Amino acid sequence: MTTSNTNHKVDVFISMADKWQEEYEKLRAIVLDCGLTEEFKWMHPCYTLNNKNIVLIHGFKEYCALLFHKGALLLDAHGILVQQTENVQAARQIRFRHVQEIVEMEAILKAYIQEAIAVEKTGLEVNFKKTTEFAIPEEFQTKCDEIPGLQSAFEALTPGRQRAYMLYFSAAKQSKTRVARIEKYTQHILEGKGLDD
């Protein structure tokens, strides 16, 4: 790894990490060896090709991971890609709990990164589910029936904002939690705002 390819923000990120430092360093060296540009996005090391995101390094309590932005398009010849949650459509992770796992998988990781680069170069895109394919929680439909204009205000939102609300409302396991979430954001929707606006 040559220091001219590195990004100072990633140096700081790794030096400040409470855990996974050794794993981050090894993943960083592997990714940079594949010729990608190191950037710092979403508070994590992100590696790009012609300004297109290819992989990201991130850590959690139980594991650190190499996240492939278009991982759903990879062949996954070794069956090691993980879909983080059922709602994640494009990204896939390879998870690690110790640096030795990364060392042992270096050749495989490089092959997956090269495949991800090839996918990007061919211009392949993930076919995302349309907003209309997401189930509308019964509680939200009830609220739309109760409040004039809520349904049309929701439909006027961008597809991404609609999806964010549907995923957020649906993620609650209990009806009372779904109702509380819907109550909290009804005015936002009526004002044409997204979940994070």
N, CA and C of each residue as an Amber inpcrd file, in Angstrom:
protein
   591
   0.8590000  -1.1810000   0.0000000   0.0000000   0.0000000   0.0000000
   0.8950000   1.2320000   0.0000000   0.6840000   2.0730000  -0.9820000
   1.4640000   3.3060000  -1.0310000   0.6670000   4.4180000  -0.3660000
   1.3590000   5.2630000   0.3830000   0.6590000   6.3050000   1.1140000
   0.0310000   7.3400000   0.1910000   0.4810000   7.4400000  -1.0670000
  -0.1130000   8.4060000  -1.9910000  -1.5500000   8.0300000  -2.3360000
  -1.9130000   6.7520000  -2.1570000  -3.2720000   6.3030000  -2.4460000
  -4.2020000   6.4310000  -1.2530000  -3.6560000   6.8020000  -0.1050000
  -4.4660000   6.8100000   1.1010000  -5.0880000   8.1820000   1.3490000
  -6.1410000   8.1680000   2.1370000  -6.8690000   9.3820000   2.4860000
  -6.6400000   9.6410000   3.9720000  -6.2430000  10.8560000   4.3070000
  -5.9310000  11.1920000   5.7090000  -7.1150000  10.9370000   6.6380000
  -8.3390000  11.1650000   6.1660000  -9.5190000  10.9450000   7.0070000
  -9.6530000   9.4740000   7.3950000  -9.2090000   8.5880000   6.5150000
  -9.2470000   7.1570000   6.8280000  -8.1730000   6.8310000   7.8660000
  -7.0110000   7.4740000   7.7510000  -5.9680000   7.3050000   8.7780000
  -6.5320000   7.6410000  10.1520000  -7.2230000   8.7720000  10.2320000
  -7.8030000   9.2260000  11.5010000  -8.8770000   8.2470000  11.9770000
  -9.7410000   7.8230000  11.0580000 -10.8030000   6.8760000  11.3920000
 -10.2280000   5.6130000  12.0300000  -9.1930000   5.0530000  11.4070000
  -8.5990000   3.8140000  11.9160000  -7.9040000   4.0560000  13.2590000
  -7.1750000   5.1590000  13.3620000  -6.4470000   5.4250000  14.6070000
  -7.3980000   5.6830000  15.7880000  -8.5960000   6.1730000  15.4990000
  -9.5660000   6.4850000  16.5560000 -10.5080000   5.3110000  16.8640000
 -10.4610000   4.2570000  16.0780000 -11.3840000   3.1340000  16.2690000
 -11.1310000   2.4310000  17.5990000 -12.2130000   2.1560000  18.3200000
 -12.1070000   1.4520000  19.5990000 -11.7820000  -0.0230000  19.4100000
 -12.2600000  -0.5880000  18.2990000 -11.9400000  -1.9840000  17.9930000
 -11.8240000  -2.1320000  16.4900000 -11.3330000  -3.2500000  16.0580000
 -11.1670000  -3.6180000  14.6470000 -10.0190000  -2.8850000  13.9410000
  -9.1330000  -2.2240000  14.6590000  -8.0540000  -1.4840000  13.9990000
  -7.2070000  -2.3720000  13.0870000  -6.7850000  -3.5050000  13.6190000
  -5.9270000  -4.4070000  12.8350000  -6.6810000  -4.9320000  11.6140000
  -7.9510000  -5.2480000  11.7930000  -8.7850000  -5.7420000  10.7010000
  -8.9840000  -4.6520000   9.6440000  -9.2480000  -3.4160000  10.0930000
  -9.4080000  -2.2990000   9.1540000  -8.1420000  -2.1000000   8.3210000
  -6.9890000  -2.1410000   8.9840000  -5.7100000  -1.9520000   8.2670000
  -5.5220000  -3.0200000   7.1850000  -5.8160000  -4.2680000   7.5260000
  -5.6350000  -5.3540000   6.5620000  -6.6220000  -5.2210000   5.3990000
  -7.8900000  -4.9290000   5.7180000  -8.8800000  -4.7420000   4.6480000
  -8.4910000  -3.5660000   3.7550000  -8.0280000  -2.5060000   4.3610000
  -7.6110000  -1.3220000   3.6080000  -6.4910000  -1.6690000   2.6280000
  -5.4910000  -2.3970000   3.0980000  -4.3660000  -2.7830000   2.2390000
  -4.8430000  -3.6440000   1.0680000  -5.7480000  -4.5670000   1.3280000
  -6.2670000  -5.4470000   0.2760000  -7.0270000  -4.6350000  -0.7700000
  -7.9000000  -3.7540000  -0.3080000  -8.7050000  -2.9700000  -1.2470000
  -7.8260000  -2.0330000  -2.0770000  -6.8990000  -1.3480000  -1.4230000
  -6.0280000  -0.4310000  -2.1570000  -5.1520000  -1.1740000  -3.1620000
  -4.8150000  -2.4110000  -2.8680000  -4.0300000  -3.2260000  -3.7860000
  -4.8130000  -3.5400000  -5.0640000  -6.1160000  -3.3340000  -5.0260000
  -6.9610000  -3.5890000  -6.1960000  -7.1370000  -2.3410000  -7.0610000
  -6.4570000  -1.2450000  -6.6870000  -6.4390000  -0.0610000  -7.5290000
  -7.6060000   0.9020000  -7.3660000  -8.3410000   0.7980000  -6.2790000
  -9.4710000   1.6990000  -6.0650000  -9.0190000   2.9920000  -5.3780000
  -9.8290000   4.0140000  -5.4900000  -9.5590000   5.3000000  -4.8540000
 -10.1510000   5.3080000  -3.4500000  -9.3350000   5.6740000  -2.4790000
  -9.7930000   5.7040000  -1.0930000 -10.4420000   7.0480000  -0.7830000
 -11.6760000   6.9790000  -0.2940000 -12.4050000   8.1770000   0.1140000
 -12.9800000   7.9290000   1.5030000 -13.6120000   8.9420000   2.0510000
 -14.2380000   8.8170000   3.3630000 -15.6660000   9.3130000   3.2250000
 -16.6250000   8.3680000   3.2390000 -18.0350000   8.7000000   3.0550000
 -18.8420000   8.0270000   4.1600000 -19.9150000   8.6710000   4.5640000
 -20.7990000   8.1070000   5.5930000 -20.0110000   7.7250000   6.8500000
 -18.9610000   8.4960000   7.1070000 -18.1200000   8.2890000   8.2930000
 -17.3530000   6.9670000   8.2600000 -17.0930000   6.4330000   7.0460000
 -16.3640000   5.1740000   6.8980000 -15.4550000   5.2230000   5.6730000
 -14.4050000   4.3880000   5.6630000 -13.5750000   4.2730000   4.4720000
 -14.4010000   3.6960000   3.3200000 -14.3970000   4.3930000   2.2030000
 -15.1610000   3.9750000   1.0310000 -14.2160000   3.9780000  -0.1600000
 -14.3350000   2.9920000  -1.0070000 -13.4140000   2.8320000  -2.1290000
 -14.1910000   2.8870000  -3.4300000 -13.7150000   3.7500000  -4.3400000
 -14.4650000   4.0570000  -5.5460000 -13.6590000   3.8000000  -6.8140000
 -14.3860000   3.7290000  -7.9170000 -13.8070000   3.6510000  -9.2520000
 -14.5490000   4.6710000 -10.0900000 -13.8470000   5.6670000 -10.5940000
 -14.4670000   6.7320000 -11.3850000 -15.6650000   7.3430000 -10.6500000
 -15.4660000   7.6150000  -9.3660000 -16.4910000   8.2260000  -8.5010000
 -17.7060000   7.3420000  -8.2420000 -17.6180000   6.0730000  -8.5420000
 -18.6960000   5.1190000  -8.2520000 -18.2670000   4.2660000  -7.0700000
 -19.1460000   4.1240000  -6.0800000 -18.8310000   3.3550000  -4.8810000
 -18.7330000   1.8650000  -5.2050000 -17.6390000   1.2500000  -4.7640000
 -17.4360000  -0.1840000  -4.9810000 -17.5520000  -0.9350000  -3.6520000
 -16.7250000  -0.5830000  -2.6800000 -16.7550000  -1.2490000  -1.3700000
 -16.5660000  -0.2250000  -0.2520000 -17.0200000  -0.6140000   0.9250000
 -16.9160000   0.2180000   2.1170000 -16.4830000  -0.6870000   3.2680000
 -15.6530000  -0.1570000   4.1410000 -15.2240000  -0.9010000   5.3270000
 -15.9710000  -0.3260000   6.5320000 -16.6210000  -1.1960000   7.2870000
 -17.3060000  -0.7110000   8.4830000 -17.3040000  -1.7750000   9.5710000
 -17.5760000  -1.3230000  10.7940000 -17.5320000  -2.2350000  11.9180000
 -18.7630000  -2.1240000  12.7910000 -19.0590000  -3.2160000  13.4430000
 -20.1880000  -3.3110000  14.3460000 -19.6780000  -3.9110000  15.6520000
 -20.5600000  -4.1260000  16.5820000 -20.1520000  -4.6750000  17.8740000
 -19.5540000  -6.0700000  17.7290000 -20.2220000  -6.9310000  16.9530000
 -19.8220000  -8.3380000  16.8570000 -18.8950000  -8.6640000  15.6810000
 -18.8040000  -7.7650000  14.7180000 -17.9910000  -8.0580000  13.5350000
 -17.6430000  -6.7730000  12.8040000 -16.6320000  -6.8540000  11.9380000
 -16.3770000  -5.7860000  10.9740000 -16.6710000  -6.3900000   9.6100000
 -16.8110000  -5.5350000   8.6070000 -17.2370000  -6.0610000   7.3180000
 -16.6940000  -5.2540000   6.1580000 -16.6280000  -5.9340000   5.0390000
 -16.3630000  -5.3200000   3.7490000 -17.7050000  -5.3350000   3.0310000
 -18.2530000  -4.1550000   2.7500000 -19.5740000  -4.0500000   2.1460000
 -19.4390000  -3.7330000   0.6660000 -20.0550000  -4.5520000  -0.1600000
 -20.0620000  -4.3490000  -1.6060000 -21.3570000  -3.6360000  -1.9750000
 -21.2400000  -2.4390000  -2.5250000 -22.4270000  -1.6230000  -2.8030000
 -23.3990000  -2.3000000  -3.7670000 -22.8810000  -3.0470000  -4.7240000
 -23.7430000  -3.7860000  -5.6580000 -23.5430000  -5.2890000  -5.4670000
 -23.4070000  -5.6840000  -4.2300000 -23.1300000  -7.0840000  -3.9070000
 -24.1790000  -8.0580000  -4.4030000 -25.4090000  -7.6060000  -4.5480000
 -26.4760000  -8.4820000  -5.0470000 -26.2000000  -8.9500000  -6.4740000
 -25.3420000  -8.2310000  -7.1930000 -25.0170000  -8.5960000  -8.5770000
 -23.8050000  -9.5160000  -8.6830000 -23.1220000  -9.7560000  -7.5600000
 -21.9460000 -10.6280000  -7.5990000 -22.3760000 -12.0940000  -7.5950000
 -21.5480000 -12.9420000  -8.1860000 -21.8730000 -14.3720000  -8.2760000
 -21.8000000 -15.0610000  -6.9140000 -20.9580000 -14.5760000  -6.0220000
 -20.7650000 -15.1560000  -4.6880000 -20.3820000 -16.6340000  -4.7710000
 -19.3130000 -16.8920000  -5.5200000 -18.8520000 -18.2600000  -5.7620000
 -18.5380000 -19.0270000  -4.4800000 -18.1940000 -18.3270000  -3.4190000
 -17.8390000 -18.9940000  -2.1640000 -18.9600000 -18.9340000  -1.1230000
 -20.0960000 -18.3650000  -1.4810000 -21.2350000 -18.3130000  -0.5690000
 -20.9730000 -17.5450000   0.7150000 -20.2270000 -16.4300000   0.6160000
 -19.8320000 -15.6930000   1.8190000 -20.5030000 -14.3250000   1.9540000
 -21.2780000 -13.9110000   0.9670000 -21.9310000 -12.6080000   1.0460000
 -23.1730000 -12.6830000   1.9220000 -23.3550000 -11.6550000   2.7440000
 -24.4700000 -11.6010000   3.6900000 -25.3260000 -10.3760000   3.3670000
 -26.6350000 -10.5980000   3.3030000 -27.5800000  -9.4920000   3.1720000
 -27.8500000  -8.9980000   4.5920000 -27.5050000  -7.7570000   4.8690000
 -27.5360000  -7.2460000   6.2410000 -28.9200000  -7.3560000   6.8770000
 -29.9540000  -6.9420000   6.1730000 -31.3360000  -7.1310000   6.6180000
 -32.1650000  -7.4490000   5.3870000 -33.3870000  -7.9160000   5.5870000
 -34.2210000  -8.2870000   4.4410000 -34.5850000  -7.0890000   3.5750000
 -34.4740000  -5.8750000   4.1080000 -34.8170000  -4.6890000   3.3390000
 -33.6630000  -4.1300000   2.5160000 -32.4580000  -4.6120000   2.7500000
 -31.3110000  -4.1680000   1.9600000 -31.3910000  -4.8560000   0.5980000
 -31.4680000  -4.0510000  -0.4550000 -31.6720000  -4.6230000  -1.7810000
 -30.3770000  -4.8440000  -2.5600000 -29.4320000  -3.9180000  -2.4820000
 -28.2450000  -3.9990000  -3.3320000 -26.9900000  -4.4720000  -2.6020000
 -26.7300000  -3.9160000  -1.4400000 -25.4650000  -4.1530000  -0.7460000
 -25.4000000  -5.5460000  -0.1190000 -24.1780000  -6.0660000  -0.0680000
 -23.9010000  -7.3280000   0.6140000 -22.5770000  -7.1830000   1.3460000
 -22.4460000  -7.8930000   2.4560000 -21.2510000  -7.8310000   3.2840000
 -20.5080000  -9.1620000   3.3030000 -19.2100000  -9.0540000   3.5680000
 -18.4250000 -10.2080000   4.0090000 -17.9780000  -9.8270000   5.4150000
 -18.3060000 -10.6660000   6.3880000 -18.0760000 -10.3400000   7.7930000
 -16.8420000 -11.0490000   8.3540000 -16.2020000 -10.3560000   9.3070000
 -14.9940000 -10.8900000   9.9330000 -15.0360000 -10.6260000  11.4330000
 -14.4820000 -11.5790000  12.1740000 -14.3900000 -11.4060000  13.6210000
 -12.9380000 -11.3620000  14.1030000 -12.0080000 -11.6630000  13.1950000
 -10.5900000 -11.6410000  13.5560000  -9.7510000 -11.4130000  12.3090000
  -8.6310000 -10.7310000  12.4810000  -7.7670000 -10.3960000  11.3460000
  -7.2940000 -11.6510000  10.6020000  -7.1310000 -12.7570000  11.3160000
  -6.6590000 -13.9870000  10.6780000  -7.6280000 -14.4640000   9.5920000
  -8.9200000 -14.2550000   9.8000000  -9.9050000 -14.6180000   8.7730000
  -9.6480000 -13.8250000   7.4880000  -9.3110000 -12.5600000   7.6490000
  -9.0450000 -11.6960000   6.4960000  -7.7860000 -12.1590000   5.7780000
  -6.7490000 -12.4470000   6.5440000  -5.4730000 -12.9180000   5.9780000
  -5.7140000 -14.1890000   5.1590000  -6.4580000 -15.1280000   5.7240000
  -6.7120000 -16.4020000   5.0410000  -7.5630000 -16.2390000   3.7900000
  -8.3880000 -15.2000000   3.7550000  -9.2950000 -14.9960000   2.6190000
  -8.7920000 -13.9540000   1.6200000  -7.5730000 -13.4870000   1.7590000
  -7.0880000 -12.3720000   0.9350000  -7.3050000 -12.5940000  -0.5620000
  -6.9430000 -13.7440000  -1.0670000  -7.1010000 -14.0000000  -2.5020000
  -8.5790000 -13.9850000  -2.9180000  -9.4240000 -14.5490000  -2.0720000
 -10.8660000 -14.5730000  -2.3550000 -11.4220000 -13.1520000  -2.3250000
 -11.0040000 -12.3700000  -1.3340000 -11.4810000 -10.9930000  -1.2270000
 -11.0780000 -10.1860000  -2.4600000  -9.8500000 -10.3510000  -2.8980000
  -9.3950000  -9.6330000  -4.1000000 -10.2090000 -10.0510000  -5.3200000
 -10.5440000 -11.3250000  -5.4070000 -11.3590000 -11.7990000  -6.5280000
 -12.7540000 -11.1730000  -6.4910000 -13.3430000 -11.0800000  -5.3240000
 -14.6650000 -10.4540000  -5.1840000 -14.6030000  -8.9660000  -5.5180000
 -13.5340000  -8.3020000  -5.0780000 -13.3770000  -6.8710000  -5.3840000
 -13.2180000  -6.6830000  -6.8950000 -12.4120000  -7.5380000  -7.5280000
 -12.2390000  -7.4350000  -8.9830000 -13.5640000  -7.6880000  -9.7080000
 -14.3550000  -8.6180000  -9.1890000 -15.6700000  -8.8690000  -9.7840000
 -16.5690000  -7.6420000  -9.6170000 -16.5090000  -7.0040000  -8.4490000
 -17.3130000  -5.7960000  -8.2080000 -16.8830000  -4.6630000  -9.1480000
 -15.5960000  -4.5620000  -9.3940000 -15.0750000  -3.5600000 -10.3360000
 -15.6000000  -3.8580000 -11.7430000 -15.5690000  -5.1280000 -12.1240000
 -16.0710000  -5.5170000 -13.4510000 -17.5650000  -5.2110000 -13.5910000
 -18.3310000  -5.4760000 -12.5430000 -19.7700000  -5.1660000 -12.5550000
 -19.9690000  -3.6750000 -12.7880000 -19.1840000  -2.8530000 -12.0960000
 -19.3110000  -1.3930000 -12.2510000 -18.9210000  -0.9570000 -13.6520000
 -17.8580000  -1.5290000 -14.1870000 -17.4000000  -1.1520000 -15.5270000
 -18.4230000  -1.5100000 -16.6070000 -19.1800000  -2.5780000 -16.3910000
 -20.1840000  -2.9690000 -17.3930000 -21.4530000  -2.1360000 -17.2800000
 -21.5680000  -1.3760000 -16.1880000 -22.7390000  -0.5140000 -16.0150000
 -23.9690000  -1.2300000 -15.4910000 -23.8050000  -2.4380000 -14.9760000
 -24.9530000  -3.1650000 -14.4300000 -25.5480000  -2.4170000 -13.2410000
 -26.8500000  -2.4740000 -13.1170000 -27.5540000  -1.8240000 -12.0070000
 -28.4530000  -2.8370000 -11.3130000 -28.6330000  -2.6680000 -10.0230000
 -29.5360000  -3.5080000  -9.2530000 -30.9660000  -3.0750000  -9.5680000
 -31.8380000  -4.0390000  -9.8170000 -33.2480000  -3.7360000 -10.0280000
 -33.9200000  -3.6360000  -8.6710000 -34.1700000  -2.4070000  -8.2470000
 -34.7890000  -2.1860000  -6.9440000 -36.2850000  -2.4240000  -7.0200000
 -36.8280000  -2.9040000  -5.9030000 -38.2780000  -3.0380000  -5.8100000
 -38.8990000  -1.6630000  -5.9480000 -40.0060000  -1.6010000  -6.6510000
 -40.7330000  -0.3460000  -6.7700000 -41.4690000  -0.0830000  -5.4570000
 -41.7180000   1.1810000  -5.1850000 -42.4110000   1.5690000  -3.9600000
 -43.7530000   0.8520000  -3.8430000 -44.4150000   0.6510000  -4.9750000
 -45.7250000  -0.0020000  -4.9550000 -45.6350000  -1.4720000  -4.5510000
 -44.4340000  -2.0440000  -4.5840000 -44.2560000  -3.4500000  -4.2060000
 -44.1020000  -3.6300000  -2.6920000 -43.9030000  -2.5360000  -1.9580000
 -43.7900000  -2.6210000  -0.5120000 -45.1850000  -2.7050000   0.0950000
 -45.3320000  -3.5510000   1.0840000 -46.6260000  -3.6920000   1.7580000
 -46.9140000  -2.4380000   2.5850000 -48.1180000  -1.9380000   2.4490000
 -48.5390000  -0.7900000   3.2400000 -49.1190000  -1.3210000   4.5470000
 -48.5470000  -0.9120000   5.6750000 -49.0760000  -1.3900000   6.9550000
 -50.5490000  -1.0030000   7.0990000 -51.3060000  -1.9190000   7.6350000
 -52.7440000  -1.7050000   7.8300000 -52.9990000  -0.4270000   8.6340000
 -52.1600000  -0.1720000   9.6230000 -52.3260000   1.0040000  10.4720000
 -52.1670000   2.3050000   9.6720000 -51.2530000   2.2770000   8.6790000
 -51.0760000   3.4840000   7.8680000 -52.2640000   3.6780000   6.9310000
 -52.7570000   2.5950000   6.3690000 -53.9270000   2.7030000   5.4940000
 -55.1330000   3.2310000   6.2770000 -55.2980000   2.7640000   7.5040000
 -56.3780000   3.2630000   8.3640000 -56.2330000   4.7630000   8.5860000
 -55.0190000   5.2170000   8.8630000 -54.7640000   6.6420000   9.0840000
 -55.0500000   7.4400000   7.8110000 -54.6940000   6.8870000   6.6580000
 -54.9780000   7.5680000   5.3790000 -56.4860000   7.6970000   5.1560000
 -57.2380000   6.6760000   5.5690000 -58.6940000   6.7200000   5.4340000
 -59.3090000   7.7430000   6.3820000 -58.6750000   7.9690000   7.5330000
 -59.1950000   8.8930000   8.5470000 -58.9010000  10.3600000   8.2270000
 -57.7220000  10.6280000   7.6570000 -57.2720000  12.0130000   7.4710000
 -57.3240000  12.3950000   5.9920000 -58.1850000  13.3400000   5.6480000
 -58.2660000  13.7830000   4.2510000 -56.9200000  14.3420000   3.7820000
 -56.5070000  13.9210000   2.6220000 -55.2800000  14.4470000   2.0350000
 -54.0200000  13.6900000   2.3940000 -54.0640000  12.8090000   3.3830000
 -52.8470000  12.0950000   3.7790000 -52.3780000  11.1570000   2.6690000
 -53.3080000  10.4200000   2.0740000 -52.9450000   9.4880000   0.9990000
 -52.3250000  10.2420000  -0.1770000 -52.9380000  11.3380000  -0.5950000
 -52.4000000  12.0850000  -1.7410000 -51.0720000  12.7540000  -1.3780000
 -50.9320000  13.2150000  -0.1350000 -49.6590000  13.7990000   0.2990000
 -48.5560000  12.7470000   0.2750000 -48.8900000  11.5300000   0.7100000
 -47.9200000  10.4400000   0.6920000 -47.5220000  10.1110000  -0.7490000
 -48.5050000  10.0190000  -1.6250000 -48.2280000   9.6860000  -3.0270000
 -47.4430000  10.7770000  -3.7470000 -47.4930000  12.0120000  -3.2400000
 -46.7450000  13.1170000  -3.8330000 -45.2650000  13.1100000  -3.4230000
 -44.9330000  12.3430000  -2.3820000 -43.5370000  12.2320000  -1.9580000
 -42.7270000  11.4990000  -3.0210000 -41.4220000  11.7210000  -3.0110000
 -40.5530000  10.9770000  -3.9250000 -40.6080000   9.4930000  -3.5750000
 -40.3390000   8.6180000  -4.5370000 -40.3540000   7.1780000  -4.2430000
 -39.4290000   6.7970000  -3.0890000 -38.2780000   7.4400000  -2.9920000
 -37.3430000   7.1330000  -1.9070000 -37.9140000   7.4870000  -0.5410000
 -38.5980000   8.6190000  -0.4670000 -39.2230000   9.0210000   0.7980000
 -40.3690000   8.0750000   1.1530000 -41.1330000   7.6780000   0.1520000
 -42.2170000   6.7240000   0.3980000 -41.6560000   5.4110000   0.9480000
 -40.5960000   4.9080000   0.3100000 -39.9760000   3.6580000   0.7620000
 -39.4740000   3.7860000   2.1950000 -38.8230000   4.8960000   2.4940000
 -38.2770000   5.0920000   3.8400000 -39.3900000   5.0170000   4.8860000
 -40.5070000   5.6610000   4.6130000 -41.6350000   5.6000000   5.5520000
 -42.1820000   4.1750000   5.6580000 -42.3790000   3.5160000   4.5300000
 -42.9370000   2.1530000   4.5630000 -42.0360000   1.2050000   5.3460000
 -40.7330000   1.3050000   5.1040000 -39.7930000   0.4370000   5.8240000
 -39.7920000   0.7630000   7.3150000 -39.8200000   2.0290000   7.6490000
 -39.8040000   2.4410000   9.0570000 -41.0770000   2.0050000   9.7710000
 -42.2180000   2.2410000   9.1510000 -43.4760000   1.8360000   9.7730000
 -43.5630000   0.3190000   9.9030000 -43.1960000  -0.3910000   8.8600000
 -43.3080000  -1.8560000   8.8310000 -42.3300000  -2.5540000   9.7580000
 -41.2100000  -1.8900000  10.0630000 -40.1780000  -2.5280000  10.8820000
 -40.6370000  -2.7720000  12.3160000 -41.6290000  -2.0200000  12.7580000
 -42.1290000  -2.2050000  14.1240000 -42.8890000  -3.5220000  14.2150000
 -42.5650000  -4.3190000  15.2270000 -43.1830000  -5.6370000  15.3660000
 -44.6030000  -5.5620000  15.9320000 -44.8510000  -4.5700000  16.7670000
 -46.1660000  -4.4630000  17.4130000 -47.0000000  -3.3660000  16.7570000
 -48.2910000  -3.6140000  16.6790000 -49.2100000  -2.6540000  16.0760000
 -49.1580000  -1.3110000  16.7890000 -49.0830000  -1.3210000  18.1130000
 -49.0810000  -0.0470000  18.8490000 -47.8450000   0.7820000  18.5170000
 -46.7300000   0.1170000  18.2390000 -45.5180000   0.8430000  17.8510000
 -45.6770000   1.4210000  16.4540000 -46.2720000   0.6290000  15.5450000
 -46.5240000   1.1490000  14.1950000 -47.4400000   2.3720000  14.2680000
 -48.4800000   2.2870000  15.0710000 -49.4170000   3.4110000  15.2230000
 -48.6820000   4.6390000  15.7580000 -47.8430000   4.4520000  16.7630000
 -47.0960000   5.5720000  17.3480000 -46.1760000   6.2160000  16.3110000
 -45.5120000   5.3910000  15.5030000 -44.6280000   5.9320000  14.4660000
 -45.4300000   6.7150000  13.4240000 -46.5530000   6.1700000  13.0300000
 -47.4010000   6.8320000  12.0370000 -47.9130000   8.1650000  12.5840000
 -48.3530000   8.1510000  13.8440000 -48.8300000   9.3840000  14.4970000
 -47.7330000  10.4490000  14.4860000 -46.5310000  10.0300000  14.8210000
 -45.4070000  10.9690000  14.9190000 -45.1050000  11.6410000  13.5770000
 -45.2650000  10.9030000  12.4720000 -44.8490000  11.4230000  11.1690000
 -45.9910000  11.8400000  10.2470000 -47.2300000  11.7730000  10.7070000
 -48.3610000  12.1690000   9.8630000 -48.2180000  13.6110000   9.3910000
 -47.9080000  14.5180000  10.2950000 -47.7800000  15.9320000   9.9110000
 -46.6200000  16.1320000   8.9390000 -45.5210000  15.4030000   9.1400000
 -44.3840000  15.4660000   8.2150000 -44.8480000  15.1310000   6.7970000
 -45.6070000  14.0460000   6.6840000 -46.0730000  13.6070000   5.3760000
 -46.9820000  14.6650000   4.7660000 -47.8840000  15.1980000   5.5730000
 -48.8000000  16.2230000   5.0750000 -48.0530000  17.4820000   4.6030000
 -46.8870000  17.7310000   5.1870000 -46.0590000  18.8830000   4.7980000
 -45.0960000  18.5600000   3.6630000 -45.1620000  17.3220000   3.1450000
 -44.2980000  16.9260000   2.0300000 -42.8680000  16.6330000   2.4360000
 -42.6610000  16.3240000   3.7020000 -41.3160000  16.0520000   4.2130000
 -41.0370000  14.5560000   4.2690000 -39.7610000  14.2220000   4.1340000
 -39.3230000  12.8530000   4.2840000 -39.0630000  12.5210000   5.7450000
 -38.7380000  11.2860000   5.9930000 -38.4890000  10.7860000   7.3470000
 -37.4020000  11.5850000   8.0600000 -36.3660000  11.9760000   7.3410000
 -35.2210000  12.6690000   7.9520000 -35.1990000  14.1660000   7.7060000
 -36.2700000  14.7140000   7.1280000 -36.3060000  16.1600000   6.8360000
 -36.6260000  16.9620000   8.0850000
